[in-house]
Amino acid sequence: MDPDSVKSTLSNLAFGNVMAAAARDYQKEVLAQEKVQASSSVNQDIDLDELMDDPELEKLHADRIAALKKEAEKRQSLKRQGHGEYREITEGDFLGEVTGSEKVICHFYHREFYRCK
């Protein structure tokens, strides 16, 4: 056998194997795309009225509304207590203001200090 013919035969075999693998990969991609398209068409067939009458969705909706109302009430309560405000207090009022809330941010300063001006 001629070495060039052996090389040519092996090259042709390798090329054939590569082409077969590429064809298999392409077939897998096509099947996956068809599967995605089929599942999306099934999802589109769901009636929206059925979703509106779903008790689980209604419960989730009610729970979320209750949580939002609770957050709004908490926000209003904190605002009534003075949260979100920037104000000066005297040294005598400090403990009453700080101990009245769970979280407090305070900035200590003195008018005569250079860095506080």
C-alpha atoms as one frame of an Amber mdcrd trajectory, in Angstrom:
protein
   0.000   0.000   0.000   1.106   3.474  -0.817   1.550   5.780   2.243  -0.295
   8.602   0.478  -3.313   6.392  -0.181  -3.336   5.302   3.475  -3.244   8.964
   4.555  -6.027   9.775   2.150  -8.150   6.862   3.368  -7.634   7.798   7.036
  -8.382  11.427   6.271 -11.597  10.439   4.504 -12.598   8.233   7.458 -11.905
  11.038   9.939 -13.845  13.513   7.798 -16.734  11.042   7.603 -16.746  10.656
  11.396 -16.720  14.429  11.858 -19.596  14.869   9.427 -21.603  12.114  11.147
 -21.061  13.766  14.543 -22.093  17.141  13.132 -25.247  15.603  11.671 -26.122
  14.041  15.058 -25.584  17.367  16.830 -27.721  19.187  14.287 -30.480  16.594
  14.682 -30.402  17.041  18.473 -30.673  20.823  18.100 -33.621  20.525  15.714
 -35.431  18.111  18.047 -34.811  20.398  21.024 -36.205  23.397  19.128 -39.289
  21.421  18.105 -39.808  20.354  21.705 -39.579  23.960  22.933 -42.033  25.133
  20.285 -44.466  22.338  21.153 -44.333  23.117  24.874 -44.825  26.841  24.278
 -47.899  26.189  22.143 -49.324  23.999  24.923 -48.747  26.814  27.432 -50.551
  29.277  25.175 -53.639  27.072  25.105 -54.295  27.626  28.831 -57.433  29.658
  29.341 -56.856  32.909  31.220 -60.256  32.630  32.902 -59.120  29.379  34.502
 -56.071  31.155  35.895 -58.212  33.930  37.353 -60.353  31.388  39.215 -57.379
  29.433  40.570 -57.639  29.305  44.393 -53.863  29.083  44.845 -53.312  32.248
  42.820 -56.071  34.012  44.735 -54.415  33.029  48.020 -51.021  34.281  46.807
 -52.642  37.518  45.671 -54.392  38.017  49.020 -51.195  37.235  50.947 -49.218
  39.725  48.877 -51.821  42.456  49.353 -51.802  41.821  53.111 -47.995  42.030
  53.177 -48.047  45.302  51.217 -50.646  46.777  53.591 -48.558  45.725  56.584
 -45.453  47.363  55.089 -47.394  50.578  54.384 -48.702  50.667  57.968 -45.191
  50.091  59.321 -43.826  52.887  57.121 -46.533  55.281  58.350 -45.909  54.292
  61.966 -42.176  54.936  61.615 -42.851  58.290  59.957 -45.115  59.285  62.889
 -42.258  58.416  65.263 -39.987  60.804  63.397 -38.052  58.382  61.226 -36.729
  59.837  58.003 -36.244  63.282  59.502 -33.073  65.235  60.102 -33.257  67.346
  63.239 -31.165  68.703  66.042 -31.802  67.516  69.563 -30.321  68.644  72.834
 -28.153  66.525  75.051 -31.032  66.040  77.482 -33.349  64.681  74.772 -30.756
  62.287  73.378 -31.529  59.186  75.459 -35.271  59.524  74.982 -34.899  59.786
  71.209 -32.358  56.987  70.832 -34.011  54.429  73.098 -37.438  54.986  71.537
 -36.498  53.222  68.284 -34.829  49.978  67.356 -32.503  51.615  64.798 -31.164
  55.153  64.973 -28.557  57.092  63.039 -26.990  60.011  64.829 -24.241  62.470
  64.017 -22.469  64.118  66.922 -21.079  67.549  66.265 -20.082  70.748  67.946
 -20.466  74.153  66.333 -17.001  75.273  67.355 -15.152  72.247  65.934 -13.460
  72.927  62.614 -14.533  69.612  61.009 -18.182  70.156  61.932 -18.450  73.486
  60.122
